[in-house]
Amino acid sequence: MSKTATIRARIEPDLKSNAEHLFHRLGISATQAITMFYRQATLRKGLPFDVVIPNEITRRTFESADSGRDLIVCKDADDMFNKLGI
């Protein structure tokens, strides 16, 4: 489907700049972000999901897990509950 419709909106310059910086960090353009918003709003019949950049603690946790550091490995659910003290 070709893209032929145009959206025009007036927003605060700082808001636009901050959002576009965030989109850049997420690896998407403003057009892609708007398209995602519209598609999700249509699919969900309401306001769509949050797309956020993880905070520092979450980012470090992801990096640790991805590299295999600081993991507690359990052989099964019983072992996991035992290690959790449940």
C-alpha positions as YAML, in Angstrom:
chain: A
units: angstrom
residues:
- id: 1
  name: MET
  ca: [0.00, 0.00, 0.00]
- id: 2
  name: SER
  ca: [1.45, 3.35, -0.98]
- id: 3
  name: LYS
  ca: [1.85, 6.15, 1.51]
- id: 4
  name: THR
  ca: [-0.22, 9.04, 0.20]
- id: 5
  name: ALA
  ca: [-1.83, 10.61, 3.28]
- id: 6
  name: THR
  ca: [-0.19, 13.46, 5.15]
- id: 7
  name: ILE
  ca: [-0.43, 14.29, 8.84]
- id: 8
  name: ARG
  ca: [0.27, 17.81, 10.06]
- id: 9
  name: ALA
  ca: [0.53, 18.68, 13.72]
- id: 10
  name: ARG
  ca: [1.84, 21.66, 15.62]
- id: 11
  name: ILE
  ca: [3.76, 20.74, 18.75]
- id: 12
  name: GLU
  ca: [6.24, 22.40, 21.06]
- id: 13
  name: PRO
  ca: [9.74, 22.52, 19.53]
- id: 14
  name: ASP
  ca: [11.37, 20.97, 22.63]
- id: 15
  name: LEU
  ca: [8.87, 18.10, 22.64]
- id: 16
  name: LYS
  ca: [9.57, 17.42, 18.95]
- id: 17
  name: SER
  ca: [13.33, 17.52, 19.49]
- id: 18
  name: ASN
  ca: [13.22, 15.26, 22.55]
- id: 19
  name: ALA
  ca: [10.92, 12.74, 20.85]
- id: 20
  name: GLU
  ca: [13.02, 12.64, 17.69]
- id: 21
  name: HIS
  ca: [16.15, 12.09, 19.79]
- id: 22
  name: LEU
  ca: [14.39, 9.18, 21.49]
- id: 23
  name: PHE
  ca: [13.27, 7.76, 18.11]
- id: 24
  name: HIS
  ca: [16.86, 7.98, 16.89]
- id: 25
  name: ARG
  ca: [18.03, 6.01, 19.95]
- id: 26
  name: LEU
  ca: [15.35, 3.40, 19.20]
- id: 27
  name: GLY
  ca: [16.49, 3.24, 15.56]
- id: 28
  name: ILE
  ca: [13.26, 4.51, 14.00]
- id: 29
  name: SER
  ca: [12.17, 7.65, 12.18]
- id: 30
  name: ALA
  ca: [9.37, 9.99, 13.24]
- id: 31
  name: THR
  ca: [7.29, 8.63, 10.34]
- id: 32
  name: GLN
  ca: [7.83, 5.06, 11.55]
- id: 33
  name: ALA
  ca: [6.91, 6.05, 15.12]
- id: 34
  name: ILE
  ca: [3.69, 7.73, 13.95]
- id: 35
  name: THR
  ca: [2.83, 4.72, 11.78]
- id: 36
  name: MET
  ca: [3.42, 2.38, 14.75]
- id: 37
  name: PHE
  ca: [1.19, 4.56, 16.91]
- id: 38
  name: TYR
  ca: [-1.64, 4.55, 14.36]
- id: 39
  name: ARG
  ca: [-1.38, 0.79, 13.72]
- id: 40
  name: GLN
  ca: [-1.41, -0.05, 17.41]
- id: 41
  name: ALA
  ca: [-4.26, 2.37, 18.14]
- id: 42
  name: THR
  ca: [-6.27, 0.73, 15.35]
- id: 43
  name: LEU
  ca: [-5.47, -2.82, 16.47]
- id: 44
  name: ARG
  ca: [-6.19, -2.12, 20.13]
- id: 45
  name: LYS
  ca: [-9.11, 0.22, 19.51]
- id: 46
  name: GLY
  ca: [-7.54, 2.65, 21.96]
- id: 47
  name: LEU
  ca: [-4.26, 4.24, 22.89]
- id: 48
  name: PRO
  ca: [-1.28, 1.96, 22.14]
- id: 49
  name: PHE
  ca: [1.58, 0.48, 24.13]
- id: 50
  name: ASP
  ca: [4.51, 2.29, 25.71]
- id: 51
  name: VAL
  ca: [7.86, 2.15, 23.92]
- id: 52
  name: VAL
  ca: [10.54, 3.07, 26.41]
- id: 53
  name: ILE
  ca: [14.28, 2.93, 26.78]
- id: 54
  name: PRO
  ca: [15.21, 0.78, 29.79]
- id: 55
  name: ASN
  ca: [16.55, 2.60, 32.84]
- id: 56
  name: GLU
  ca: [20.15, 2.01, 33.92]
- id: 57
  name: ILE
  ca: [19.37, -0.86, 36.30]
- id: 58
  name: THR
  ca: [17.27, -2.68, 33.69]
- id: 59
  name: ARG
  ca: [19.91, -2.12, 31.00]
- id: 60
  name: ARG
  ca: [22.66, -3.55, 33.24]
- id: 61
  name: THR
  ca: [20.45, -6.52, 34.10]
- id: 62
  name: PHE
  ca: [19.83, -7.24, 30.40]
- id: 63
  name: GLU
  ca: [23.56, -7.00, 29.68]
- id: 64
  name: SER
  ca: [24.41, -9.33, 32.57]
- id: 65
  name: ALA
  ca: [21.81, -11.88, 31.48]
- id: 66
  name: ASP
  ca: [22.89, -11.70, 27.83]
- id: 67
  name: SER
  ca: [26.51, -12.32, 28.82]
- id: 68
  name: GLY
  ca: [25.62, -15.11, 31.28]
- id: 69
  name: ARG
  ca: [26.83, -13.20, 34.36]
- id: 70
  name: ASP
  ca: [25.05, -13.22, 37.74]
- id: 71
  name: LEU
  ca: [22.58, -15.92, 36.68]
- id: 72
  name: ILE
  ca: [21.03, -18.42, 39.03]
- id: 73
  name: VAL
  ca: [20.31, -21.60, 37.11]
- id: 74
  name: CYS
  ca: [17.58, -23.94, 38.31]
- id: 75
  name: LYS
  ca: [17.06, -27.51, 37.20]
- id: 76
  name: ASP
  ca: [13.25, -27.27, 37.51]
- id: 77
  name: ALA
  ca: [10.43, -25.26, 39.10]
- id: 78
  name: ASP
  ca: [10.86, -26.96, 42.48]
- id: 79
  name: ASP
  ca: [14.55, -26.05, 42.51]
- id: 80
  name: MET
  ca: [13.67, -22.44, 41.60]
- id: 81
  name: PHE
  ca: [11.09, -22.16, 44.40]
- id: 82
  name: ASN
  ca: [13.56, -23.72, 46.84]
- id: 83
  name: LYS
  ca: [16.26, -21.17, 45.87]
- id: 84
  name: LEU
  ca: [13.71, -18.38, 46.25]
- id: 85
  name: GLY
  ca: [12.74, -19.68, 49.69]
- id: 86
  name: ILE
  ca: [9.13, -20.20, 48.69]
...
